[in-house]
Structures are given as structure tokens and as C-alpha cells.
Amino acid sequence: METFSQMLQLLFSGLTIGAIYALIAVGFVVIYNVTGILNFAQGEFAMFGALISISLVKANLPLWLAIILSIIIVAAIGGIFERTAIHTARKSSMTTLIIITIGVSIAFRGIAILIWGTQAQTLPPFTDNTPIQFLDAVLLPQNLWAIGLSIVILIVMMYFFNYTFTGKSLTACVVNPFAARLMGINPNKMSLFAVVVSAAVGALAGTVIAPISGASYDMGMMLGIKAFVAAVVGGLTNAPAAIAGAFLIGIIEAFTEGLWSSGLKDVVSFSLLLLILFVKPEGLFAKASGKRV
């Protein structure tokens, strides 16, 4: 029974970690599907979301208002980033654009150090965080928030891309940008919209994880890398597949840390990435998930 409860506890931890990766991985998928760019500054949107919300709470704003405002502010930062970095260099090679996003992520971390310093900070949990006992395992309500929000975001994304005009316009820009222009759709505006949405979702991920593991200026780097691994493992052109990949990575990391060694969880994750790139580069769940979202 003790072994079962341990396994269940590790599963809960893996689902929580995977939910955070999933929210950030969605940002990777949205930007990549619309612009073809891998945005390695995606993790920094989560960092800004967490630290800005913490600062607003310290300024005596209600938690819910601080979270909403932080998401709006980070979405605006994402828009500025797209107009000044991606849009102005849109005719450059893909390698150049990726290097630009890496440079912006480094700059964002530098700005965060100047504003918030190097000390880790915490955000209050969304609700009462009294542990919940379930089959001899312990689950924190904040973990449920993380898992629940990732599921809600998935449903919203599927509805948005499949049943709204703007979502279908974004998809059209991916399938055939020239035909999209002929139909009156502006790919440049769609690019801006995609980055703003991905920045907002990234900020939400930051506010969710801040009460669990705290927030610091460098938290976005590893979150972004792991979310990228999750997106590639699941399927970089498909949001449900990327989310499935994120939960898979989270569960694998939790079990590796709990049953083996915490120092090996990164090794296992990146080894899985290399294996997928060699064996099935389109992602594990790409075919099962149907058309791209």
C-alpha cells in the first residue's frame, strides 16, 4: 500500500509539472504555427507573469486583480517584442530569427535582475491550500489549479482555432499565406496576435507555478527549455499533442526524481527529446491528434 501511495503521489506531482509545461508549450505551438519561428523567449513570459503579479500583490492589490493585470502587461510586452524584434526582422533567415529570440530572452532576464534582484519570491496560492488526502497521497489545491487551467486552455484553444473566424484566419496563414492575403487576411497582424496570445498564456503559467515553487529572474529559462522539449515530443504543430507531450515529460521527470535521482530527470527528458528527433521527428502524438489546432 505504501508503494501504491508513493506512485500516486509521484503521478500527482508529474501531472502538476506537466500542466505548467503544457501552458508554456501552447505558446510555442501558437507562434510556430503562425510564424514558423521557435520563440525561445517564451519561458521569460512566464517569469514576467509571476514576478509582476507578486509585485502587484505587494502593492496591496487583490490577488485576482494582480493576476489579471500581470497577464495584460505581459501580453503587451509580447506585442512590443513581436513588433520590434520579429516583425522588423521578418525577412531574415529562420536561424537569425531564432537567435534574436534567444537574445531577447537573455535581455529579459537582465531586466528582471535589475527590477527584482536575484532572490526568489513567492505568490500566495489562488485559494486555501490545505492539503487534500486522496488514497493515502497528498494533493495541494494549487496543483489542481495548475492541472485544471491547462485543461481549460486546451479546450479554449481547440474551440478558438476550429470555430472562430480569427482562429481560422490564423490557420489559413499557416496553410497558405499567399491565399490568406488574397482573402483579405493580414499575416503580419496574425503574427502579432499569435505572440500576444502566447505571451498571455505564458504569463498565466507563471502565476500558477509561483505559489508552488516560487519565482525568480531565471525561472523562465528552464521552463522554456522543458516546454520546448514537451512540444517537440508531443508534436510541435499540434496544440493537443504538445499538451500530451508536456504531461508525459512531467510524469517521467516526477518518477525519475522520486524513484531514481533528481539529478537525472533532465538527462532523461533530453534523452527522450533526442530519441524522438531521431525516430519520429513529427512528435509522438502528431497523427493521433488529427489536424493542427
VENHUVEN-V935539 format. One record per helix or strand. SS is the DSSP state (H for helix, E for strand). FROM is the first residue (numbers start at 1). LEN is the number of residues. If there is no record, write none. Layout:
ss=[SS:SS]
from=[FROM:FROM]
len=[LEN:LEN]
This chain:
ss=[H:H:H:H:E:E:E:H:H:H:H:E:H:H:H]
from=[2:42:63:94:121:132:137:141:165:177:187:215:219:239:262]
len=[34:17:24:23:1:3:3:23:11:6:27:1:16:21:18]
